Amino acid sequence: MKRPKSIDTLMAHHGENRASLEGAVVPPVFQNSLFTFKDWDDIDAAFTDRTQRPIYTRQINPTARIAEQKIAALATESRTDIDAKLTASGMAAISAALFHVLSPGDHVVAVKNVYGPTNNLLNRYLRQKMGINTTFVDGSQLSDFERTITDQTKLIMLESPSSAVFTLQDIREVTTLARSKGITTIIDNTWATPVFQKPMDMGVDLEVHSVTKYIGGHSDVLAGVIIGAKDRIQKIAVDEGELLGGTIAPWNAWLITRSLRTLTMRLERHQKNANAVASFLEQHPKVKQVRYPGLKSHPQHQLANKQMSGFTGLLGFELNTQDLDAIKRFFNGIFLFQIGVSWGGHESLIYAPAISYLKELPPERFKDLGISLGDIRISIGLEDANDLIDDLSKAFERM
Ligand SMILES: *Cc1c(COP(=O)(O)O)cnc(C)c1O
């Protein structure tokens, strides 16, 4: 099929060869572990062409290929050499990408606010088991990277915006620096989604996502994806994909294709709702600050506008108190927002980072890490924005 320009049209039809599937408007699930062959020559040819022809689902599954082709098309406006590989979870994508790039003795520069398990994988697992050392930097200035790179630096790991504190890195500047030194770059693009930010068009080598969040969007599937140049993705599929085995299940891949059809529409609503809620919070007297790259008051709003075409619905704010009882009264006074981790689904969620930090640190130490007892994180869902604002207003009154 010739590629149309609009991503909505691509999400509706791209990657689907309906004529070969009885014309099924929704593709069937290839819920099978293996594929069978006519004779010796047929299976022999499949092995010769094993990066293209399905033999075993840990290697290739046609249901996953449909979603992978849609995601690859979504990830770039200008390149024709991009492919995508779905994985069982976002962490399966991140670990496969890291294992693909790194060898013992390599040095990594990572932004300090990367997703917690990514931080643990680099800082604990890869350091202790493989002698791979990571230096964490703030990442808001190019000089953070320039002065940390050594001759051993193999990888720069980005997450922009970060899903913890919503800070950005200038993606073009960092990839230009990395390329001049032969350093590979990986970005976790989960917050922005491939709809609002296209790192493949900004010189990034590998893009990873937790598909569990906006791309899945319905809080009913765990999945991840690695996006990059076709030859690199094929190498990852054969090595880390097949050898580490973090393969997506066919049924989960089918759910991702279902989700991709409505991704841009859902994001429009998440954006509109988040903008309304963030603006409401920003002028509320019980709120000290709001962390949302879509707000003019965000310190990197200009950079955000330069490298993103929109903003999603996960944001943070700080209550104007350090009194844990008042903070709990606010938290427990919320009804429409469900209490829970994760984000990017149809439902609005609330979480307080202090709940996990308090297990390891006394509140006096919070300041050193740039966090506050009164930090609240909300994921804005697809409900009516006025209902969400009303729910928050009432919770503020209960403080
Ligand atoms: C959730 C998340 C991940 C991990 O994804 P899973 O699908 O839970 O494995 C990675 N990065 C970010 C930014 C996330 O929010």
PDBQT file of the ligand as one rigid body, heavy atoms in Angstrom, charges set to zero:
ROOT
HETATM    1  C1  LIG A 401       5.910   2.250  32.860  1.00  0.00    +0.000 C 
HETATM    2  C2  LIG A 401       7.149   2.763  32.285  1.00  0.00    +0.000 A 
HETATM    3  C3  LIG A 401       8.152   1.908  31.818  1.00  0.00    +0.000 A 
HETATM    4  C4  LIG A 401       8.076   0.418  31.968  1.00  0.00    +0.000 C 
HETATM    5  O1  LIG A 401       7.070  -0.117  31.201  1.00  0.00    +0.000 OA
HETATM    6  P1  LIG A 401       6.313  -1.503  31.592  1.00  0.00    +0.000 P 
HETATM    7  O2  LIG A 401       5.391  -1.684  30.457  1.00  0.00    +0.000 OA
HETATM    8  O3  LIG A 401       5.658  -1.272  32.911  1.00  0.00    +0.000 OA
HETATM    9  O4  LIG A 401       7.378  -2.541  31.685  1.00  0.00    +0.000 OA
HETATM   10  C5  LIG A 401       9.261   2.484  31.212  1.00  0.00    +0.000 A 
HETATM   11  N1  LIG A 401       9.401   3.809  31.105  1.00  0.00    +0.000 NA
HETATM   12  C6  LIG A 401       8.465   4.660  31.547  1.00  0.00    +0.000 A 
HETATM   13  C7  LIG A 401       8.680   6.123  31.391  1.00  0.00    +0.000 C 
HETATM   14  C8  LIG A 401       7.319   4.171  32.160  1.00  0.00    +0.000 A 
HETATM   15  O5  LIG A 401       6.410   5.012  32.632  1.00  0.00    +0.000 OA
ENDROOT
TORSDOF 0
